[in-house]
Amino acid sequence: MHIREFQRLISKRYEKRDRQRGMPKTFMWFVEEVGELSTALAGKDQKNKEAEFADCLAWLCTLANISDVDLEKACKKYSGNRVKGFK
């Protein structure tokens, strides 16, 4: 699955509710998931790590959707030989 496909899947399932919730509350949900990922990374449970990575990606897609950002397009900045912002 491509990033754009996953972002669309998340949009179809959750975007209406996510837009109603708004950016500040949605961002807090994302931050909570990042905290859970942090805890998972400190442990040895591989399935939990995978689940938390998936949750973070889903919430990142949600933030991108309600910000009208195409993540796949945005990630193209990393596809060239010289990535801006890296030293």
C-alpha positions in Angstrom: 0.0 0.0 0.0 1.2 3.5 -0.8 1.1 6.3 1.7 -1.6 8.1 -0.3 -3.8 5.0 -0.3 -3.4 4.6 3.5 -4.1 8.3 4.0 -7.3 8.0 1.9 -8.4 4.9 3.9 -8.0 6.9 7.1 -9.9 9.8 5.5 -12.8 7.6 4.5 -13.2 6.1 7.9 -12.5 9.1 10.2 -12.1 12.5 8.5 -15.6 13.8 9.2 -15.3 13.1 12.9 -11.6 14.3 12.9 -12.5 17.6 11.4 -15.3 18.1 13.9 -12.9 17.3 16.8 -10.5 20.0 15.4 -6.8 20.3 15.2 -5.8 20.9 18.9 -7.7 17.8 20.2 -6.6 15.7 17.3 -3.0 16.7 17.8 -3.3 15.7 21.5 -4.5 12.2 20.4 -1.4 12.0 18.1 0.9 13.0 21.0 -0.7 10.4 23.2 0.1 7.8 20.6 3.7 8.9 20.3 4.0 8.5 24.0 2.6 5.0 23.7 5.1 4.3 21.0 7.9 5.6 23.2 6.9 3.1 25.9 6.6 0.3 23.4 10.1 1.0 22.0 11.5 0.6 25.5 10.0 -2.9 25.7 10.6 -6.2 24.0 7.1 -6.8 22.7 7.4 -6.6 18.9 3.7 -6.9 18.2 3.1 -3.9 20.5 5.8 -1.9 18.7 4.1 -2.6 15.4 0.7 -1.7 16.7 2.0 1.6 18.1 3.8 2.5 14.9 0.6 1.9 13.0 -1.4 4.0 15.4 1.1 6.9 15.1 1.0 6.7 11.3 -2.9 6.6 11.3 -3.0 9.7 13.6 -0.3 11.5 11.4 -2.6 10.8 8.4 -5.5 12.2 10.3 -3.6 15.4 11.1 -2.5 15.6 7.4 -6.1 15.1 6.2 -7.5 17.9 8.4 -4.6 20.1 7.4 -5.2 19.4 3.7 -1.7 17.9 3.3 -0.9 15.1 0.9 1.7 13.1 2.9 3.0 11.2 -0.1 3.6 14.4 -2.0 5.2 16.0 1.1 7.5 13.0 1.5 9.0 13.5 -2.0 11.4 16.0 -0.4 13.3 12.9 0.7 13.5 11.2 -2.7 16.3 13.3 -4.2 20.0 13.0 -3.9 20.3 16.1 -1.8 17.6 16.5 0.8 17.0 20.1 1.9 17.5 20.7 5.6 20.1 18.0 6.1 23.7 18.9 6.6 
